Amino acid sequence: MENNDVKISKKKPIFPVTPALQKYLRTYQREAKLPIGYNDLMQFNEAFPLMDKFGKDSLWEGPIYAQDLIGPLHEGLKEIYANLKASGNLRIVEHKYIDKIEYCTFGNTHPFRIRIVNRLNDVYDYFYIKKADASRIYGLEMEEILSPNQVNYLVDGDTLVEEHIAGIPGDVFTKGQLYTPEFNPTRIAKEFVKFNERCLIMLLGDMRAYNFVVQITPDFDDIQFRIRAIDFDQQFYEGNLKVYLPQFFKENLPYVKMSMEQLTEKTVLQYQQEERSSIVHRVRSERHRLTDLRDVSNKEELTTPENIALLKQGMSDYFKDTNYLRCRTMTDIIELNIKNIIRQVKL
């Protein structure tokens, strides 16, 4: 597995949610009428920087709202949480309160992070409110359909609400836990190979270590790991093939080194094949939803013609398959990826 740095477009545009995508979201219960939206949360007067536990700028800010706005905002946020977690059943927020609203100027969707606390036992949870970006929504849907992970989100016009994905940020994990003695390094390496394969097939880009988390699950005889994407802004936008392969980012070098230390070429191929087989099973069980998603995304402008031309040439060279040169859209490229792995699994 090679590694060298990859450059990402400095500013990817936010693509609007079209009527066709709205209809798809309604069909699959992703659309909701929310009491407040993203723009309501933007009505703060000023904000103060938030530091992490080491005293460094966290890139998050604490917005300050007018006193008369706080009550309605908090009630609206509690209702949104009930929609996200319990189909709108307000009983789940009877004993909860909004503890923090935090705002991030970093990234495309400028998210708000909401911390909600149960006053009976102090157990807390987070959720996010962001600008609705069609790229990100397609990324979330691809994750739901093709990965082993479930994602929970809602859309209302230009507002996107997302559930918090728990886990240790990939960059934090490398600094403090990657070589923990009780962790089996081969299991971590195996998961990174599978994650790498999944990102390429789904065309999920920019999976630098701070854009994914590591989930750790103790099992009866060992500890299991899963790497999960938490940022979907770069779904099939970039033209550079390497953007869709986490192994090429310098931030992921510790995972690449571990994979090279623990795995042989034969075992890498084995784990890639395992992931492709899993994707085929998911495609078969979700084929109608996948078809609906393809039909919507294929008609939308979600990148530039130059990026499509560059990526289909890159895919053709990488897989030694000239069929990629006939693709007209990013969706066509993903569809060809899926068709190819179905053929390989059948062989």
Kinemage of the C-alpha trace (Angstrom):
@kinemage 1
@onewidth
@group {chain A} dominant
@subgroup {mainchain}
@vectorlist {calphas} color= white
{ca met a 1} P 0.000 0.000 0.000
{ca glu a 2} L 1.536 3.291 -1.127
{ca asn a 3} L 1.260 6.618 0.641
{ca asn a 4} L 1.855 10.160 -0.527
{ca asp a 5} L -0.034 13.357 0.055
{ca val a 6} L -3.168 14.157 -1.948
{ca lys a 7} L -4.550 17.614 -2.601
{ca ile a 8} L -8.268 18.360 -2.224
{ca ser a 9} L -10.145 21.198 -3.913
{ca lys a 10} L -9.938 24.183 -1.597
{ca lys a 11} L -13.647 24.921 -1.822
{ca lys a 12} L -16.247 22.461 -3.015
{ca pro a 13} L -19.558 24.225 -3.752
{ca ile a 14} L -22.651 23.273 -1.791
{ca phe a 15} L -25.151 21.613 -4.130
{ca pro a 16} L -28.835 22.292 -3.370
{ca val a 17} L -31.422 19.637 -2.573
{ca thr a 18} L -33.473 19.371 -5.770
{ca pro a 19} L -37.169 18.438 -5.969
{ca ala a 20} L -36.184 14.991 -7.302
{ca leu a 21} L -33.877 14.362 -4.337
{ca gln a 22} L -36.569 15.682 -1.981
{ca lys a 23} L -39.004 13.139 -3.396
{ca tyr a 24} L -36.463 10.355 -2.844
{ca leu a 25} L -35.905 11.484 0.759
{ca arg a 26} L -39.653 11.522 1.364
{ca thr a 27} L -39.999 8.004 -0.024
{ca tyr a 28} L -37.345 6.631 2.335
{ca gln a 29} L -38.478 8.576 5.433
{ca arg a 30} L -35.525 10.978 5.458
{ca glu a 31} L -37.607 14.137 5.069
{ca ala a 32} L -39.166 15.835 8.101
{ca lys a 33} L -40.872 19.105 8.933
{ca leu a 34} L -38.638 20.637 11.587
{ca pro a 35} L -39.624 23.397 14.069
{ca ile a 36} L -36.442 25.398 13.447
{ca gly a 37} L -33.819 25.343 10.731
{ca tyr a 38} L -30.146 26.049 10.163
{ca asn a 39} L -30.750 29.760 9.541
{ca asp a 40} L -32.487 30.121 12.909
{ca leu a 41} L -29.326 28.921 14.638
{ca met a 42} L -27.313 31.493 12.680
{ca gln a 43} L -29.066 34.341 14.512
{ca phe a 44} L -26.342 34.780 17.116
{ca asn a 45} L -24.786 38.156 17.946
{ca glu a 46} L -21.236 37.044 18.614
{ca ala a 47} L -19.204 33.925 19.448
{ca phe a 48} L -16.194 33.010 21.554
{ca pro a 49} L -13.502 30.441 20.612
{ca leu a 50} L -13.619 27.046 22.310
{ca met a 51} L -10.348 25.442 23.380
{ca asp a 52} L -9.696 21.718 23.602
{ca lys a 53} L -8.438 20.058 26.796
{ca phe a 54} L -4.852 20.903 25.780
{ca gly a 55} L -5.626 24.610 25.468
{ca lys a 56} L -5.518 24.652 21.660
{ca asp a 57} L -8.148 26.199 19.408
{ca ser a 58} L -10.712 23.463 18.699
{ca leu a 59} L -12.036 25.305 15.588
{ca trp a 60} L -15.438 25.359 17.332
{ca glu a 61} L -17.071 28.498 18.719
{ca gly a 62} L -19.676 29.168 21.388
{ca pro a 63} L -22.396 31.353 19.811
{ca ile a 64} L -24.119 33.942 22.029
{ca tyr a 65} L -27.850 34.443 21.405
{ca ala a 66} L -30.212 37.182 22.493
{ca gln a 67} L -32.025 36.178 25.687
{ca asp a 68} L -35.455 36.067 24.027
{ca leu a 69} L -34.205 33.583 21.383
{ca ile a 70} L -32.740 30.994 23.746
{ca gly a 71} L -36.031 29.482 24.975
{ca pro a 72} L -37.615 28.942 21.515
{ca leu a 73} L -34.313 27.604 20.115
{ca his a 74} L -33.896 25.087 22.931
{ca glu a 75} L -37.495 23.866 22.617
{ca gly a 76} L -37.091 23.527 18.855
{ca leu a 77} L -33.841 21.600 19.245
{ca lys a 78} L -35.447 19.188 21.698
{ca glu a 79} L -38.248 18.554 19.207
{ca ile a 80} L -35.698 17.955 16.445
{ca tyr a 81} L -33.918 15.411 18.663
{ca ala a 82} L -37.258 13.648 19.229
{ca asn a 83} L -37.783 13.526 15.455
{ca leu a 84} L -34.307 12.124 14.909
{ca lys a 85} L -34.421 9.513 17.666
{ca ala a 86} L -38.076 8.581 18.147
{ca ser a 87} L -40.118 9.603 15.083
{ca gly a 88} L -41.254 12.761 16.865
{ca asn a 89} L -42.334 11.200 20.179
{ca leu a 90} L -41.748 14.080 22.609
{ca arg a 91} L -41.826 11.819 25.657
{ca ile a 92} L -38.137 11.024 25.130
{ca val a 93} L -37.186 14.680 25.752
{ca glu a 94} L -39.417 15.294 28.785
{ca his a 95} L -36.421 15.196 31.134
{ca lys a 96} L -33.784 16.492 28.737
{ca tyr a 97} L -32.331 19.955 28.287
{ca ile a 98} L -30.034 21.609 25.742
{ca asp a 99} L -26.678 22.035 27.437
{ca lys a 100} L -24.535 23.457 24.635
{ca ile a 101} L -24.811 24.871 21.128
{ca glu a 102} L -21.446 24.985 19.352
{ca tyr a 103} L -20.625 26.293 15.884
{ca cys a 104} L -17.801 25.347 13.523
{ca thr a 105} L -16.521 27.603 10.742
{ca phe a 106} L -14.299 24.812 9.418
{ca gly a 107} L -15.577 22.680 6.530
{ca asn a 108} L -18.222 23.127 3.861
{ca thr a 109} L -21.426 22.733 5.860
{ca his a 110} L -20.484 24.911 8.898
{ca pro a 111} L -22.171 22.614 11.414
{ca phe a 112} L -23.773 23.306 14.744
{ca arg a 113} L -23.069 20.659 17.381
{ca ile a 114} L -25.821 20.290 19.956
{ca arg a 115} L -25.314 18.633 23.340
{ca ile a 116} L -28.513 17.384 24.975
{ca val a 117} L -28.498 16.094 28.565
{ca asn a 118} L -30.862 13.922 30.604
{ca arg a 119} L -31.325 15.788 33.892
{ca leu a 120} L -32.277 12.552 35.701
{ca asn a 121} L -28.873 10.905 35.278
{ca asp a 122} L -26.631 13.413 33.428
{ca val a 123} L -26.265 11.083 30.430
{ca tyr a 124} L -25.702 13.209 27.327
{ca asp a 125} L -25.832 12.866 23.562
{ca tyr a 126} L -24.844 14.995 20.584
{ca phe a 127} L -26.449 15.735 17.240
{ca tyr a 128} L -25.568 18.096 14.407
{ca ile a 129} L -27.421 20.667 12.343
{ca lys a 130} L -25.821 21.628 9.037
{ca lys a 131} L -26.464 23.293 5.721
{ca ala a 132} L -28.107 20.705 3.499
{ca asp a 133} L -25.638 19.735 0.769
{ca ala a 134} L -26.730 17.213 -1.865
{ca ser a 135} L -23.186 15.762 -2.029
{ca arg a 136} L -23.267 14.984 1.665
{ca ile a 137} L -26.777 13.515 1.468
{ca tyr a 138} L -25.728 11.182 -1.345
{ca gly a 139} L -22.707 10.189 0.741
{ca leu a 140} L -24.934 9.396 3.719
{ca glu a 141} L -27.234 7.327 1.510
{ca met a 142} L -24.341 5.398 -0.038
{ca glu a 143} L -23.041 4.702 3.469
{ca glu a 144} L -26.472 3.430 4.536
{ca ile a 145} L -26.858 1.166 1.497
{ca leu a 146} L -23.356 -0.139 0.749
{ca ser a 147} L -21.472 -0.089 4.059
{ca pro a 148} L -22.036 -2.232 7.166
{ca asn a 149} L -23.016 0.947 9.050
{ca gln a 150} L -26.385 2.592 9.585
{ca val a 151} L -26.714 6.368 9.472
{ca asn a 152} L -29.527 8.411 10.951
{ca tyr a 153} L -30.340 11.823 9.482
{ca leu a 154} L -33.237 14.096 8.473
{ca val a 155} L -33.618 16.841 5.881
{ca asp a 156} L -35.945 19.830 5.819
{ca gly a 157} L -35.307 22.180 2.906
{ca asp a 158} L -31.833 23.628 3.380
{ca thr a 159} L -31.372 22.071 6.840
{ca leu a 160} L -29.673 18.719 7.489
{ca val a 161} L -29.810 17.033 10.907
{ca glu a 162} L -27.403 14.180 11.675
{ca glu a 163} L -26.998 11.761 14.529
{ca his a 164} L -23.624 11.719 16.265
{ca ile a 165} L -21.391 8.825 15.151
{ca ala a 166} L -19.556 7.591 18.227
{ca gly a 167} L -15.925 6.557 18.055
{ca ile a 168} L -12.350 7.703 18.552
{ca pro a 169} L -11.223 10.161 15.838
{ca gly a 170} L -8.732 8.405 13.576
{ca asp a 171} L -5.938 10.924 14.213
{ca val a 172} L -6.438 10.741 17.993
{ca phe a 173} L -6.394 6.925 17.832
{ca thr a 174} L -3.019 6.891 16.045
{ca lys a 175} L -1.413 9.101 18.689
{ca gly a 176} L -2.558 7.271 21.782
{ca gln a 177} L -3.990 3.827 21.056
{ca leu a 178} L -2.867 2.374 17.723
{ca tyr a 179} L -0.125 0.268 19.332
{ca thr a 180} L -1.938 -0.558 22.579
{ca pro a 181} L -0.535 -3.982 23.661
{ca glu a 182} L -3.944 -5.651 24.097
{ca phe a 183} L -5.053 -4.576 20.613
{ca asn a 184} L -4.459 -7.046 17.810
{ca pro a 185} L -2.710 -4.979 15.098
{ca thr a 186} L -3.743 -7.417 12.371
{ca arg a 187} L -7.408 -6.706 13.103
{ca ile a 188} L -6.818 -2.947 12.802
{ca ala a 189} L -4.896 -3.422 9.549
{ca lys a 190} L -7.633 -5.667 8.180
{ca glu a 191} L -10.260 -3.032 8.911
{ca phe a 192} L -8.209 -0.300 7.243
{ca val a 193} L -7.903 -2.402 4.082
{ca lys a 194} L -11.665 -2.960 4.031
{ca phe a 195} L -12.347 0.722 4.658
{ca asn a 196} L -9.977 1.649 1.847
{ca glu a 197} L -11.773 -0.714 -0.540
{ca arg a 198} L -15.209 0.553 0.466
{ca cys a 199} L -14.293 4.202 -0.086
{ca leu a 200} L -13.067 3.526 -3.623
{ca ile a 201} L -16.151 1.563 -4.624
{ca met a 202} L -18.500 4.188 -3.141
{ca leu a 203} L -16.343 7.126 -4.330
{ca leu a 204} L -16.250 8.625 -0.851
{ca gly a 205} L -13.343 11.062 -0.826
{ca asp a 206} L -11.101 12.845 1.642
{ca met a 207} L -10.978 10.142 4.297
{ca arg a 208} L -8.078 11.658 6.188
{ca ala a 209} L -7.725 10.397 9.762
{ca tyr a 210} L -9.774 13.228 11.272
{ca asn a 211} L -12.680 12.435 8.921
{ca phe a 212} L -13.240 8.923 10.267
{ca val a 213} L -13.545 7.308 13.686
{ca val a 214} L -12.363 3.985 15.080
{ca gln a 215} L -14.990 2.005 16.970
{ca ile a 216} L -13.725 -0.560 19.492
{ca thr a 217} L -15.928 -3.483 20.526
{ca pro a 218} L -14.736 -6.037 23.110
{ca asp a 219} L -15.663 -9.567 22.007
{ca phe a 220} L -15.566 -12.810 24.009
{ca asp a 221} L -12.059 -13.722 22.831
{ca asp a 222} L -10.613 -10.576 21.274
{ca ile a 223} L -11.315 -6.921 20.505
{ca gln a 224} L -13.040 -5.997 17.251
{ca phe a 225} L -12.482 -2.749 15.324
{ca arg a 226} L -14.445 -0.835 12.750
{ca ile a 227} L -13.443 2.304 10.870
{ca arg a 228} L -16.407 4.567 10.087
{ca ala a 229} L -16.572 7.682 7.963
{ca ile a 230} L -18.003 10.749 9.698
{ca asp a 231} L -17.595 13.302 6.891
{ca phe a 232} L -19.438 12.850 3.611
{ca asp a 233} L -18.889 16.261 1.985
{ca gln a 234} L -16.537 14.839 -0.658
{ca gln a 235} L -18.916 12.278 -2.137
{ca phe a 236} L -18.001 11.763 -5.831
{ca tyr a 237} L -16.889 15.355 -6.447
{ca glu a 238} L -13.114 15.194 -7.010
{ca gly a 239} L -11.484 13.993 -10.219
{ca asn a 240} L -8.281 12.658 -8.646
{ca leu a 241} L -8.601 8.899 -8.084
{ca lys a 242} L -6.276 9.016 -5.056
{ca val a 243} L -8.791 11.192 -3.167
{ca tyr a 244} L -10.971 8.062 -2.883
{ca leu a 245} L -8.183 5.883 -1.471
{ca pro a 246} L -7.455 6.634 2.218
{ca gln a 247} L -4.056 4.932 1.881
{ca phe a 248} L -2.695 7.954 -0.043
{ca phe a 249} L -3.216 10.598 2.655
{ca lys a 250} L -0.207 11.471 4.797
{ca glu a 251} L -2.526 11.691 7.838
{ca asn a 252} L -3.205 7.945 7.422
{ca leu a 253} L 0.433 6.887 7.212
{ca pro a 254} L 0.375 5.109 10.626
{ca tyr a 255} L -2.460 2.841 9.383
{ca val a 256} L -0.624 2.191 6.117
{ca lys a 257} L 2.575 1.275 7.968
{ca met a 258} L 0.692 -1.072 10.278
{ca ser a 259} L -0.980 -2.735 7.285
{ca met a 260} L 2.385 -3.225 5.596
{ca glu a 261} L 3.856 -4.682 8.797
{ca gln a 262} L 0.971 -7.059 9.533
{ca leu a 263} L -0.391 -8.151 6.152
{ca thr a 264} L 0.943 -9.908 3.091
{ca glu a 265} L -0.206 -9.167 -0.434
{ca lys a 266} L -2.263 -12.357 -0.317
{ca thr a 267} L -4.120 -11.378 2.877
{ca val a 268} L -4.767 -7.849 1.532
{ca leu a 269} L -6.416 -9.392 -1.532
{ca gln a 270} L -8.396 -11.720 0.728
{ca tyr a 271} L -9.770 -8.834 2.832
{ca gln a 272} L -10.569 -6.787 -0.275
{ca gln a 273} L -12.524 -9.738 -1.631
{ca glu a 274} L -14.378 -10.149 1.675
{ca glu a 275} L -15.468 -6.502 1.535
{ca arg a 276} L -16.594 -6.801 -2.084
{ca ser a 277} L -18.658 -9.886 -1.213
{ca ser a 278} L -20.314 -8.018 1.658
{ca ile a 279} L -21.159 -5.135 -0.668
{ca val a 280} L -22.722 -7.535 -3.170
{ca his a 281} L -25.004 -8.917 -0.443
{ca arg a 282} L -26.077 -5.399 0.505
{ca val a 283} L -26.664 -4.435 -3.127
{ca arg a 284} L -28.967 -7.421 -3.584
{ca ser a 285} L -31.010 -6.653 -0.470
{ca glu a 286} L -31.248 -2.907 -1.219
{ca arg a 287} L -31.374 -3.030 -5.007
{ca his a 288} L -34.617 -1.038 -5.347
{ca arg a 289} L -33.383 1.764 -3.106
{ca leu a 290} L -30.036 1.805 -4.890
{ca thr a 291} L -31.788 2.029 -8.261
{ca asp a 292} L -33.918 4.936 -7.055
{ca leu a 293} L -30.828 6.728 -5.761
{ca arg a 294} L -29.023 6.149 -9.055
{ca asp a 295} L -31.931 7.499 -11.091
{ca val a 296} L -32.018 10.715 -9.063
{ca ser a 297} L -28.285 11.381 -8.795
{ca asn a 298} L -27.611 10.584 -12.458
{ca lys a 299} L -29.634 13.613 -13.548
{ca glu a 300} L -28.043 16.100 -11.185
{ca glu a 301} L -25.000 18.308 -11.572
{ca leu a 302} L -22.819 17.309 -8.616
{ca thr a 303} L -19.321 17.929 -9.957
{ca thr a 304} L -17.599 19.399 -13.028
{ca pro a 305} L -17.220 17.783 -16.473
{ca glu a 306} L -13.453 18.076 -15.983
{ca asn a 307} L -13.589 16.044 -12.767
{ca ile a 308} L -15.690 13.337 -14.421
{ca ala a 309} L -13.289 13.110 -17.368
{ca leu a 310} L -10.258 12.943 -15.063
{ca leu a 311} L -11.750 10.309 -12.755
{ca lys a 312} L -13.042 7.967 -15.460
{ca gln a 313} L -9.590 8.012 -17.065
{ca gly a 314} L -8.026 7.348 -13.670
{ca met a 315} L -10.407 4.465 -12.967
{ca ser a 316} L -9.794 3.014 -16.425
{ca asp a 317} L -6.038 3.059 -15.821
{ca tyr a 318} L -6.310 1.744 -12.240
{ca phe a 319} L -8.599 -1.177 -13.059
{ca lys a 320} L -7.312 -1.640 -16.638
{ca asp a 321} L -10.910 -1.441 -17.838
{ca thr a 322} L -11.809 0.813 -20.782
{ca asn a 323} L -15.523 0.556 -19.938
{ca tyr a 324} L -14.958 3.430 -17.485
{ca leu a 325} L -14.253 5.732 -20.425
{ca arg a 326} L -17.900 5.396 -21.495
{ca cys a 327} L -19.233 6.694 -18.150
{ca arg a 328} L -21.015 10.051 -18.383
{ca thr a 329} L -21.463 10.801 -14.679
{ca met a 330} L -19.976 9.981 -11.300
{ca thr a 331} L -23.019 7.791 -10.688
{ca asp a 332} L -22.145 5.790 -13.810
{ca ile a 333} L -18.681 5.169 -12.371
{ca ile a 334} L -20.099 3.850 -9.081
{ca glu a 335} L -22.571 1.681 -10.982
{ca leu a 336} L -19.730 0.188 -13.038
{ca asn a 337} L -17.744 -0.412 -9.819
{ca ile a 338} L -20.696 -2.369 -8.419
{ca lys a 339} L -21.269 -4.336 -11.636
{ca asn a 340} L -17.597 -5.286 -11.723
{ca ile a 341} L -17.533 -6.581 -8.137
{ca ile a 342} L -20.735 -8.564 -8.762
{ca arg a 343} L -19.018 -10.227 -11.734
{ca gln a 344} L -15.892 -10.931 -9.668
{ca val a 345} L -17.864 -12.471 -6.798
{ca lys a 346} L -19.690 -14.739 -9.220
{ca leu a 347} L -16.419 -16.050 -10.705
